[in-house]
């Protein structure tokens, strides 16, 4: 009796090979049958657009989701109807539970939340928005919307080694979506490299939380050499290992400092310099740390992090990597740019810790840079793009 038939006869299931498991994992994200639908062109109203976002599932603390929910909140406040579809849920059992998490841990939200897995959702509206590489696949399959968009927060092919997932990620940039990009670096890639219609909006910060402190008109004096370091090492693009190696070099040079690690629980960490492992902090705790530290260190090997803007708003001088992804956003006066090597980072930290005037200049440069940023302004830019592109499509104008 053949092996498979024998297992079936015995009531057993064949254990899948690792290749099959990996292929099955990808299939559930990218294999969606087209769903027909007639876009409601006649009912389009720029004052009350019907906007549906497709998002991956989420947990409290998810930074990319917080940005999505902030923009969605403002779109609701601007008068639009906003709904969410959650792809392949792993954290939530119902849409009601997911909506409760949004309201409890992210932003106020009044619209509907629905979950879906293998079947392509049936929905209708004006704007349909994908939010990461895998949500693009059901969005591509869904009919019933006047125009489709991609809310691009990072260059996701760089998240993977060269191979299937990187290729499937890059393939989404060839879908007929308009790109709503978090910053000029991504906008340039989408428009110049992939020929997409694209616009940019800036990552912002919550000024009610990230500020100089109640009643303060200038940054408070900083005592000691205290380095606040974003240490989410489980996200490889944060390049935390480079910072960690740089701190060892800095200590070996005889520089006195202490480190506040935050962003992830580092576990059983041993160093030759004093440190505190804060783990994951709430926004108010982060702002308090930023107002006390001497230097802030946050890296990203792809699109820049909004953490550096939150640091700047609290009067904290920032060190980031000397990469095009960073320099395309931040002028020279706003932060210190470190060569992306342990020695280069150690050189920059050592020089800044020894130069109070340079730190003061970066404090002011950072404050000037972020003072006009707000999530409401960024949401208005997203809204304007949606109105423009959906309106053109509703009139039958060429994309």
C-alpha positions in Angstrom: 0.0 0.0 0.0 1.4 3.4 -0.9 2.7 5.5 2.0 0.1 8.2 1.7 -2.8 5.7 1.5 -1.4 3.8 4.5 -1.4 6.9 6.6 -4.9 7.6 5.6 -6.0 4.1 6.4 -4.4 4.4 9.9 -6.0 7.8 10.4 -2.7 9.6 10.5 -1.6 12.8 8.8 1.6 13.0 6.8 4.1 15.4 8.2 4.8 18.1 5.6 8.3 18.8 4.5 9.9 22.1 5.4 9.6 23.2 1.8 5.9 22.5 1.8 5.4 24.4 5.1 7.3 27.4 3.7 5.4 27.4 0.5 2.1 27.1 2.3 3.0 30.0 4.5 3.5 32.2 1.5 0.5 30.9 -0.4 -2.0 32.1 2.3 -0.6 35.6 1.9 -0.4 35.9 -1.9 -3.1 33.6 -3.4 -6.4 35.4 -3.7 -9.1 34.8 -6.3 -10.4 38.0 -8.0 -13.7 39.3 -6.6 -15.8 41.2 -9.1 -17.4 44.5 -8.2 -18.6 47.7 -9.7 -17.0 50.8 -8.2 -19.6 53.3 -6.9 -18.4 56.1 -9.2 -21.8 57.9 -9.3 -21.9 58.2 -5.5 -18.3 59.6 -5.0 -18.2 62.6 -2.6 -14.8 64.2 -1.8 -16.3 65.4 1.5 -17.2 61.9 2.6 -15.1 59.3 1.0 -15.5 55.6 1.8 -12.1 54.4 2.7 -11.1 50.8 3.5 -7.7 49.9 4.8 -6.3 46.3 4.6 -3.8 45.6 7.5 -2.0 42.7 9.0 -3.0 41.7 12.5 -1.4 43.6 15.4 -0.6 43.9 19.1 -0.2 46.9 21.4 3.0 48.7 20.7 3.1 48.2 17.0 4.6 51.4 15.6 3.6 51.0 12.0 0.0 50.3 13.0 0.0 53.3 15.3 0.8 55.5 12.3 -2.0 53.9 10.3 -4.5 54.3 13.1 -3.4 58.0 13.6 -4.1 58.8 10.0 -7.3 56.8 10.0 -8.5 58.7 13.1 -8.0 62.1 11.4 -9.7 60.9 8.2 -12.7 60.1 10.3 -12.5 63.5 12.0 -12.3 65.1 8.6 -15.7 63.5 7.8 -14.8 60.3 5.9 -16.1 56.8 6.4 -13.2 54.6 7.4 -13.1 50.8 7.8 -10.5 48.1 8.4 -10.0 44.6 7.0 -7.5 42.5 9.0 -5.6 39.9 6.9 -4.8 36.4 8.4 -5.6 37.2 12.0 -3.4 35.7 14.6 -4.0 37.9 17.6 -7.7 38.6 17.3 -10.7 36.2 17.1 -13.3 38.8 16.0 -13.5 42.2 14.4 -15.0 43.5 17.6 -12.0 42.4 19.6 -9.6 44.0 17.1 -11.6 47.3 17.3 -11.5 47.2 21.1 -7.7 46.9 20.9 -7.5 49.9 18.5 -9.5 52.0 20.9 -7.7 50.8 24.0 -4.1 50.9 22.8 -3.9 53.0 19.7 -6.3 55.7 18.6 -10.1 56.5 18.8 -11.9 54.7 16.0 -15.6 54.5 15.1 -15.7 52.5 11.9 -16.0 48.7 11.4 -13.3 46.1 11.6 -13.6 42.7 9.9 -11.2 39.7 9.7 -10.4 37.5 6.7 -8.0 34.7 5.8 -8.2 32.6 2.7 -11.2 34.2 0.9 -10.9 37.5 -0.9 -13.1 40.0 0.9 -16.2 41.4 -0.8 -16.3 45.2 -0.2 -17.0 48.4 -2.0 -16.0 52.0 -1.7 -14.0 54.8 -3.0 -10.4 54.2 -1.8 -8.9 50.8 -1.0 -5.5 51.0 0.8 -2.9 48.3 1.2 -0.4 48.8 4.1 2.3 46.2 3.6 3.7 43.7 1.0 1.2 40.9 1.8 -1.9 43.1 2.1 -1.2 44.2 -1.5 -2.2 40.7 -2.8 -5.8 40.7 -1.6 -6.1 44.4 -2.5 -5.0 43.6 -6.0 -7.7 40.9 -6.2 -10.5 43.1 -4.8 -12.9 44.8 -7.2 -15.5 47.4 -6.2 -13.3 50.4 -5.5 -12.7 53.4 -7.6 -8.9 53.6 -6.9 -6.4 51.6 -5.0 -3.5 52.9 -2.9 -0.4 51.6 -1.1 0.5 53.3 2.2 4.2 52.8 2.1 6.1 53.1 5.3 9.3 51.3 4.4 11.2 49.6 1.6 10.1 46.1 2.4 12.2 44.0 0.0 15.2 45.0 2.2 13.6 43.2 5.1 14.6 39.8 3.6 17.6 38.1 2.2 17.5 37.7 -1.6 14.9 35.1 -2.3 11.1 34.4 -2.5 9.9 36.9 0.1 12.1 39.7 -1.2 10.9 39.1 -4.7 7.2 38.9 -3.7 7.6 42.2 -1.8 9.2 44.0 -4.7 6.5 42.6 -7.1 3.9 44.7 -5.3 5.5 47.9 -6.4 4.5 47.0 -9.9 0.8 46.8 -9.0 -1.4 49.6 -10.3 -1.6 51.3 -6.9 -0.9 55.0 -6.1 1.7 55.3 -3.4 1.3 57.3 -0.2 4.9 57.4 1.1 6.3 58.1 4.6 9.0 60.6 3.5 10.9 61.7 0.5 13.2 58.7 0.3 10.4 56.3 -0.3 8.6 58.7 -2.6 11.7 59.0 -4.8 12.0 55.2 -5.0 8.3 54.6 -5.9 8.2 57.3 -8.5 11.6 57.1 -10.1 12.5 53.4 -9.8 9.0 51.9 -10.2 7.2 54.6 -12.1 4.3 54.8 -9.7 2.2 57.8 -9.0 3.5 58.8 -5.6 3.3 61.5 -3.0 4.9 61.9 0.4 3.8 62.8 3.9 6.1 63.2 6.8 6.3 61.0 9.9 5.3 63.3 12.8 5.0 63.2 16.5 2.5 63.8 19.3 3.4 67.2 20.6 1.2 66.7 23.7 3.6 64.0 24.8 6.9 64.7 23.2 7.9 68.2 24.3 10.4 70.1 26.5 8.2 69.6 29.6 5.4 71.5 31.1 6.0 75.3 30.8 9.6 74.9 29.5 10.7 77.2 26.7 14.1 75.6 26.2 15.7 72.2 26.9 16.6 71.4 30.5 20.3 71.1 31.4 21.6 67.5 31.0 23.9 66.1 33.6 26.4 63.3 33.0 27.0 61.3 29.8 23.7 59.5 29.5 23.0 57.7 26.2 19.4 56.7 25.3 19.7 53.9 22.8 16.8 52.4 20.8 17.6 48.7 21.3 14.9 46.8 19.4 17.5 44.3 18.2 14.8 41.8 17.0 14.2 44.2 14.1 17.4 43.7 12.0 17.1 47.1 10.2 17.6 48.9 13.5 21.3 47.7 13.4 21.5 47.7 17.2 24.5 45.4 17.1 26.6 48.2 15.5 25.7 50.5 18.4 26.5 47.8 21.0 29.9 47.2 19.5 30.5 51.0 19.3 29.7 51.3 23.1 32.4 48.6 23.8 34.9 50.7 21.8 33.9 53.8 23.6 34.4 52.2 27.0 37.8 50.8 25.9 38.9 54.4 25.1 38.2 55.4 28.6 35.1 57.5 28.0 32.7 57.6 31.0 29.1 57.1 30.1 25.9 55.2 31.0 23.3 53.8 28.7 19.5 53.7 28.8 18.5 50.8 26.6 14.8 50.9 25.5 12.5 49.4 22.9 13.0 45.7 23.8 13.8 43.6 26.9 17.4 42.7 26.5 17.4 39.9 29.0 20.6 38.7 30.7 22.9 41.5 29.4 26.4 42.0 30.8 28.5 45.1 29.9 31.6 46.8 31.3 29.7 50.1 31.6 26.6 51.0 33.7 23.3 50.6 32.0 19.6 50.3 32.6 17.4 48.0 30.5 14.1 49.7 30.4 12.4 47.3 27.9 9.4 48.6 26.2 8.3 52.0 27.6 5.1 53.9 27.3 5.1 57.2 25.4 5.1 59.4 28.6 8.0 57.4 30.0 9.9 57.7 26.7 9.4 61.5 26.7 10.7 61.7 30.3 13.8 59.7 29.3 14.4 61.9 26.3 14.3 65.0 28.4 17.0 63.7 30.8 19.4 61.9 28.4 22.5 63.5 27.0 22.4 61.9 23.6 19.8 59.8 21.7 20.8 57.0 19.4 18.3 55.4 17.0 19.3 53.7 13.7 17.5 52.5 10.7 19.1 50.8 7.7 15.9 51.5 5.6 13.4 54.3 6.0 14.1 56.5 9.0 12.4 56.0 12.4 10.0 58.5 13.8 11.8 58.0 17.2 14.4 60.5 16.2 11.7 63.2 15.7 10.2 62.4 19.1 13.7 62.7 20.6 14.2 66.1 18.9 10.9 67.4 20.2 12.1 66.7 23.7 15.4 68.6 23.1 17.5 65.5 22.8 20.5 65.6 20.4 20.2 62.7 18.0 22.8 60.4 16.4 21.8 58.4 13.4 23.6 56.6 10.6 25.2 58.5 7.7 22.9 56.9 5.0 20.9 58.4 2.1 17.8 57.2 3.8 18.5 59.5 6.7 20.1 62.5 4.9 17.2 62.7 2.4 15.0 63.7 5.4 17.2 65.5 7.9 19.4 68.5 7.2 23.0 68.6 8.6 22.0 71.0 11.4 19.4 68.6 12.9 21.5 65.5 13.9 24.9 63.9 14.0 25.5 61.5 11.2 27.8 58.5 12.1 29.6 56.3 9.7 27.8 52.9 9.8 30.7 51.0 11.5 31.4 50.4 15.2 34.4 52.7 15.0 32.5 55.4 13.1 29.7 55.4 15.6 32.1 55.4 18.6 34.0 58.4 17.0 30.7 60.4 16.7 29.6 59.6 20.2 32.9 60.4 21.7 33.1 63.8 19.9 29.6 64.8 20.9 30.0 63.8 24.6 33.0 66.0 24.7 31.4 69.0 22.9 28.6 70.7 24.8 28.3 73.5 22.3 27.8 71.0 19.4 25.1 69.2 21.4 23.4 72.5 22.1 23.4 73.4 18.4 21.9 70.0 17.6 19.2 70.5 20.2 18.1 73.8 18.6 18.4 72.4 15.0 16.2 69.4 15.9 13.6 71.6 17.6 13.4 73.9 14.7 13.1 71.0 12.3 10.1 69.3 14.0 8.2 72.4 15.3 5.9 72.5 12.3 5.2 68.8 12.1 1.9 67.3 13.2 -0.1 64.1 12.5 -3.1 66.2 11.5 -1.0 68.0 8.8 0.3 64.6 7.5 -3.3 63.3 7.4 -4.4 66.3 5.4 -1.7 65.4 2.8 -3.0 61.8 2.6 -6.6 63.1 2.4 -5.7 65.4 -0.5 -4.0 62.6 -2.4 -7.0 60.4 -2.0 -9.4 63.1 -3.1 -7.3 63.9 -6.2 -6.7 60.4 -7.4 -10.1 58.9 -6.6 -11.7 62.0 -8.1 -9.7 61.6 -11.3 -10.6 58.0 -11.6 -14.3 58.7 -10.9 -14.3 61.1 -13.9 -12.5 58.5 -16.1 -9.4 60.6 -16.4 -6.2 58.8 -17.3 -4.1 57.6 -14.2 
